[in-house]
Structures are given as C-alpha cells and as structure tokens.
C-alpha cells in the first residue's frame, strides 16, 4: 500500500541525511521525498511517500519519531488531505504538433513554459493520477526529458500536522 507521511523536523543541517539514512539502513525504499521550510523558518516539513504494509509503516513511523530533530510524524494516507506533484516535461514538438500539445495541456490546466524550434516544455501540477494521465498523453509526441518534484501533502483538518 502507498503511504504519504508528513514529518515536521527542526530545520538544521544534516536532518535530511539522518532521515534518508534511517530508511536506507532498514532497507525501505522512498518513492518520493520533498522537503521545505514551513511558515516557521526553524521548522521544515518533509513529505515522504513509501510503499509497504501496516507493519512496515508502523516501524517507519516509530523510527522517525525517535529522531531527536523530529517534532511530529503523521500518516496522511487515512486522513482527508490534499496531495499534489509538479512535473516539467520537455516534448518533441515540431510546429505542426504544437497546437495539439497546447490543446491537451489546456485540458490538464498545464502551462507551456518554454518553446523553441523543436521542443516545448510544459509544467503540470496535480494529483498523482492527473500527472500520470498527462505523461501518458504526451508519450506519442516523444518525451525528451521529464523532471518531477515528488508528492507534497497537507491535511485538510483545522488541526496542525
């Protein structure tokens, strides 16, 4: 099962290395990991996406909670939350194909951020399913490069996590 974990940590040098080391030392693979400063510059939020059963999740949560720099750990998977990912896709697009790429991008509320003589770069923000669907639609045009942020997520409830 796919789990989205939100971890509030002290914004100190080396915290990211300790968290990622915790996963690798136990043989857990991270599907995505995003880190950024919160509204409080002394605190960072990590959004970690992992796959595993409930036992794996429980062990991950316990190990994260043991880290000195950890403020709070929450599994957002079972909660009402908003999750998004950003991708940029460089698509091979000659002048004849550009209008079709632009039409598809408009359907996905994507933005064309760069155009040159033989390629276009389009950015898309959305759920994992939306991002996957956009990538699938762009494959026939020829994807030259693709970069993605990984998932970021925030709980919808009034309480802070």
N, C-alpha and C positions, 0 to 999 in steps of 0.2 A: 504494500500500500504506500502511496505517496503522502508524505507529511511535510507541512510547512511550519517551521519552528521560528519563533521570534525570540531573540535574545538581546536584552539590554545589558550593555557592558560599560565599564569605565573606559573612557577614551584615552588610553595610554598606549605607548609604544610597546609592541610585542604581543598585544592581546589577540590579534588576528592569528598570529603564528601559533599561539597556545591553543586556540580553538580548533584550527585546522589540524594541528598535531594530535589533538585529542581524538579526532575522527580517524586519522590515518593509523595511529598506534593501535586502534581497536579493529581495524580492517573495514571501517564503514566508508562507503563512497558518498560523496556530496554531489548531488545533481546540480545544484547552483548555490552560490553564496554571494550575497550582496551586503555591503557594509557602508554605513554613512552616519554622519553626525546627526543628532536629533535637535529638537528645539533648545536643548541644553547642551552647550558645546563640550561639557565634560562627560557626556554620555553618547555612546554610539549604539545604533540598532543594527543587529545582524539578522538577516532573513536567510535561513538555511533550509533548503529543500533536500530531503533524503527519502529513500525507499526502504521499507522494512516492515516487519510485523510489530505487534504491540510490545513484545519483549525487547526488540531492538530499540524501539522508540523510548521505552522506559529507561533503558540503560543510557541512551544518549542524553536524555533529559537529566538524569541523575548526575552524570559526569559533567555536563555543562553547569549544573547548579553548584558543583563542588569547587569550580574555579573561583579564586579569590576576587577576580575582577567582575564576576557576573553579578548583576543587580536583580534580574528577573528572567525567567525562561517560561515560554508559553507555547503550547502546541495549538496553532490556529486552525488546524485541519477540521476539528469538530465544531468550531465556532463560526458564527456569522462574520465573515471578513471580506475585504476587498483585496484582490491579488492582481498585479499587473507585471508585464515584462515589456521591455523596449528592445526592438531589433532594428538594425540597419542592413539593407540588402542592396548589393550592387548587382544590377541586372543588365545583361547584354541586351541593348535595345537600339536597333537602327531607327532611323526617322519614321519608317513605315509602321513600326510596332509601338512607338511611344504613346500614341493616343489610346491604344488598347491597355497598356500598362497603367496609364493615368486613370482610365475608367475603372479598372479593377481596384486601384489604390483608393479612389474616391468611395467605392463601396465599403472598404475597410476603414475609412476615415484616416487613411495614411497620408503622409506628406512627402512629396518629392523634394529632396533637399539638395540635389546636385544633378546636373545634366551635362554631358559632354558629347562628342561626336558619335561615340559608340556604346555608351553606358549611361545608366541612371542610378542614383542612389535614393532609395525610398525608406522612410522610417515609419514603423508601426508600433503603437502601444496598445496593449490589451491583454486579455486572458491568455493562458497557455493555448487553449483551443483556437482562439482567434489568430494568434501568431502562427500556429501550425497550419491553419487553413490558408493564410496568406502565403506562406512559404510554398505550400503545395500548388497554389495558383500561379506562382512565379516560376516554378521549375521549368515549364515548357519554353520560357523565354531564355533561359540559361542564366543561372545564378553564378556570378563570378566570385563573389565573396559574401559572407554573412557574419555579422557580429551581434551578440545578444548580451543583455545585462544580467539575465537570470531574474528570478521572481523577486518582487518586493511585495510585502503584505502588511496590512494593518487591520486590527479588529474593529468591528462596527459598533460595539457597545460603548457606553459612556465611560466605563472604567478604563484606566490607562493600562496598557500592556507593552 
